[in-house]
Amino acid sequence: MSNEQHNQDFKASIQKALNDQVMRGALSRFADAYPTARKNAYQGVDIEALRGEIACAKAKNGENLDQLIKLFTENATKRGAKVYYAKTAEDANRYIANLAIEKKVKKIVKSKSMASEEIHLNDHLKKAGLIVNETDLGEWIIQLAGQKPSHMVMPAIHLSKEQVAGYFSKELKSDIPPDIPLMVQKARVELRTKFIEADMGISGANFAVAETGTIATVTNEGNARLTTTLPRVHVALVGIEKVIKDFKEAANIIKALPKSATGQLITSYVTMVTGVTPTEVDGQVQDKELHIVLMDNGRSDMLKDPKFKQAWQCIRCASCLNVCPAYQMVGGHVYGHIYAGGIGAILTFFFNDPTDAEKPQNLCLGCGRCTEVCPGKIPIPDLILEMRRRMADKKGIGLIPKAIFNVVANRKLMHSLLRVASVGQFPLTGGKPFIRHLPFFFSELTKERSLPAVAPKPFRDIAKEREKKNTGKKKRVNFYAGCLIDFCYPHIGTAVYDVLEHAGCEVYFPWDQACCGAPSKYMGDTESQIRLVKQNVAAMEEGNPDYIVSACPTCTVAMMEDIIEVLKDDPAWCERAKKVAAKVRDFSALAEELGVKAPGKKKSLKGKFTYHDSCHYRRHLHLSDVPRKLLSEVAGMELVEMKDSDQCCGMAGSYLVKFPEISAPILQKKLDNIAATGSELVCVDCPGCVMQISGGLDKRRSSVKIRHTAEVLAEALRKG
């Protein structure tokens, strides 16, 4: 299949998912309920301490994997189990199929196992002439539907009760109404016979304890216990990342797994299997056979990787999916292989074929909500970016993106083109601050939001005029504007100058500053990023400032962190970057640090405002409380918190260009949440979010205004 055809198929699968209102409704309802359920479930638990213990233990287990596998094998074998190490998926499939044939197995029951889905075990067993029945209710539904799981914990979450009733009716050859208790009862009766008739039971394991050779399942249905006890042969397929040291670690996983997966205090069943147990065969009591297949299938490669070894800390709770804005829009099937979401793309990269992860990894917005809730503290967006960088190094980023980044990295050319665009855009803007319609295949970009016009006068020209009055006798602040403030929102730059000058500083605009390099980073184009970073380091050194300030969180993170990381292999430049980064401040943080206060006793502004947390601002800079405090205390306004204030608005850099069809419904949810507050003003600290949300408000012809915190503070100080 050509790359172009692959792109078209991927886009078609996204559109199909977006058109599936049943799935969208189910995922939306769960996503709305999950944060509160999780919060309630963790009440009284030190979440961060628990996450730290799990992450530390899993990482340490990875370091000692060979010893743990050896210890587990010894202890399980002593208790009568047969342990087999399967290096590949083919190896695991072959062992289980051959075992079934050797033991004259005809019918197999399975409890839920994502590892078995990963290697397509069912298909392999069916080709060997075996009858395989899933017994987890969700998995059985998926089997009847001929589909794959759409979620690691809730495989059939995308289906409605009416759809399930249809599958039941076809399978049971009777009209089954969409009554959930009735359908559960029908499933129980149907599956009970399959348990009794089965010769082999296949399960997965949530963890395997090395000190005792114990395997454990954490479930909400009794099917796993029946699968592991009734048939005369039990096979447990266990990924080697599930091997842990002891029951102290097991207790932490049991504590975190249900709370993170579904917001439950605990699951209905926690089942431990240690060695062989008696069973009845042809009226005779005998020890049943227990075979434990420890499967690698790319896991050891992941563990050996200095970056991706962090993914070893995953406990498969799928909390990352539960909070992922993209997953909530398109579900799990668009991710292609078995595992969904950002973590799914990472697992697919190692467990299947790296090319299968190429398209799905692009669905990540990089918002970081997943990392915030992950019990294993896995930095999923960072790993996605690393995957993207490796793919770009191997295959390139494409001729068009490369040409664009070459222009962006050429500051003079880039800025000249933007100045030309400010004049040539009139047919699209009609002289207004928005582009409301784009022609041809660009029309999708303005379907749900307007785009900002290029300002007639960039901020760098305004700054040059203002700096004429500087004396050089006050604290010097170099302003890193970033592309949007410089060329689309110069009024935000003016507000930054107003506030910092009020605080007793002199602000300068280093002329040679360029794009912060974030777009290149997110595309995996390290070469262009390095060129841009070096330009900015040199520019920001100008005048040896006391502070370097940015009013864009993405640019702030780029100037604080990325410039050091991307230059780490160049000692001289890296040292310069570290000195620059040490002076970088976000605007609101610097305003607070400088003690910006209301000039008078009376509140200078009135009214209510709501606040949107940009992703970088909340999860990288951890500054969400600062602008709220400034806007309330300095501007004197009343805060009305919106629902999901920390959820991405759908901007995510170039995401609205790559996936406008996903970006748009994410934006609509944000706009609905803003409207529900009844506020006439929404404040943000990110120009990118200004662009996305203001464009959506304009498209709705809403009376709600959006302003950067700097603008509101500047107005408050003027009026005070």
Steps between C-alpha positions, in 0.01 A plus 500: 500500500635845407551765765233715337249215515596436862433868578163488329398184683607646833305820438199295393513299824509826699199637313311175552565522873396864517174410327428223752273688738437191714870462572551875546214512748624203703857631518382850589281378786780291645751783458266738684452261791854367529688793663253522789487122544879479502529786748248339733665158472838644597361696793725448801781356285824686441480469122840646424672277753324195356589597144858553605522158663350324198723683251812439709422131558418431135815677384713305748333175394599580144861539607487160674278324248721199432530421871127547556407274209740237631355527852142490373574195285664316789214569742222428252671177392542387860123530535427285198468758222679475166657833400584572137683810376369615163733740321250591225128504430545206263681308772215557751230409247683184396556382858137547602360342182736202521414453867129496417552240228724289725241502779218418257325827573194579291338793676668798664364776721690825548482774755602852406858524374637790300820300449301236314336774290846639429617174338162411342494175697136423426558502124800273538308250713203499265731419208614200705138378509423607857181663626581816698247694706564828678327509839559856618167666418658787307738271316218257415298787357800607291549142383135477392533835321818390321686801631809584705495658847472878492630544856749301707264461796154550347526332159139562395458854635430628148184292456145582609267256676290490182800392295592237759143370499529457125816291533342292777187440296704376205717272715220358717253482211227676694380856535693651792375843612753772596449439870839491673415274799324258264794495259743437785285207614484359146878529471549328835285204396663472158856524629453265795462207261817600321695500828380150584579362154842663465820294507731799532473841665722787387545807717727799517643644820509847649823411676723203575672489839856371484541417869223236489442422132146640531295638211208732571197638321308811606147482354138600542350175373527142624600372159873517570464272802293252303751512212791427734328229706251291301694383188763228551773714339566862592728717287596846626644730235703765682706784357839507668437858616239358739765321710542684832709434806259439789154545648577848627525609138190294421305686770584834340385379157177364648445833673559710188364286217122520559511861615690607192325271253133560580486717813412202723626457854579138423397238247260216576768233476872480569605145417840351587619174343806345662593165353273219386161434658273194504237460232260227393560317172261221397385467860854476633668768715848583375737794484420718205774617268621858533711646221632855535622656177726796572494700178759749381387604150697826492477579870868444571589733212279766656665444837852532355413831334627791716192709418220249463586291803266736686208329323590188703325675792157458336253287702241494216232696688415713193453813711693678223219416257237615748632857495630521143310762295582328170392156623171647622430618146609200291512198734751219482457335161666780301828417673522201270665224699375378839612762748331842487601849601844650543626208705351271236709664227811447712419134570418439133836654403679228698256206511388502139648699214632858535325594176164410660560775756590764243150641442343438844778681688399819320166493682673608822436868577785508751270648765650289779178403680602137464825552689312680775283194578734214406572277804840423350583868437580430134570819298296376205510823291879518536533140380267574209728788400804274524326244279415777254862621498629150425252456220602836355868408523430178313247612238511879505203726574392548139588759238227750582554511880877514444463792260277682752748449784785619280309822453418524872867448588594787269390790721534776242314308231228388741438848632506653152235253382280579800524872426395429141213283630370786716444698180392217269243346736232765439289282262469248785451740790325799351705707741365315805713325766379154397516272197157339509512297182775330303450356150538150361670232708590758767132548587514242782729735695229766527197273523467522880726792583626821341873557464686814604608752243862607486530835680567799274793596725705232677582544864872531430432832327288620793767389748773691317303822540434440870858415584621847402403625847699233687780639714696182569488574872225258602472122501526380144247250368544345156163411354473181299175558311461187293340496157135557597556804722748649257289465187137437603445635851733798549254646752598218739863608468400858573322385815809307612708817464240705690492265798874448528574871460248566776705256712813711445666314215622600157396255234689427179420300188813321369458542126660174388261272690329233291241224543554314829548170316198325651336426161822338380526302823145368471564389142824328595715741296796534738722666239266798456440518875873531570536781245216693660616438856849633427352815347289558809775430751720758326214748478397470864857556622477856366557760770560241773142529633385441856201307369378348175122492485254320273122534495456161332535183711617292203773752428585521871548122521704512179726771644525341846539133412517420130799724423710304750379157392546555126850650546625245753747349251659839433672599828572863411148576379345295780680711760370818337152348487507420873586861584214625283253246639582602859367849426180393324167573668140465394324837495254435786773341713725804448214739576447320831874487570527875441209563735256651251208631705188708450601868528192607697283365779196461277462212264591633157289261293165337560323195370552128481758306307575136440846360438632243253819318597726448203671161499860618528404757757340251737704185448848625418517834678253414781381861518121467482441675832715804417285671233183421695648680799619798294170538318303484824725712723651749255213533253233440765290266289292204617610157382240247383672169437396317186459126472820329384695825501819297456384308193670588173315744275611305191761747380809290589734681262459358151231252610219715360674480162575126514164399647249786470219244516611396853614843615159651421280282728756535782466876458120479503508327840720778632268769363198329657677491837586869471141589415368299794682728746298803394820707492553764236875464512734202474864556592799297384879524509567341163474679162437164332194448719396859423516410133296181537236621745455847350456338159230272639325784680506708182355216297216474753462879493525483879508811717756335728842662475837331542803684632851415605570554870748773404225699327269488801777596743612787277146638485457462875823689566398779263160539660639471852 
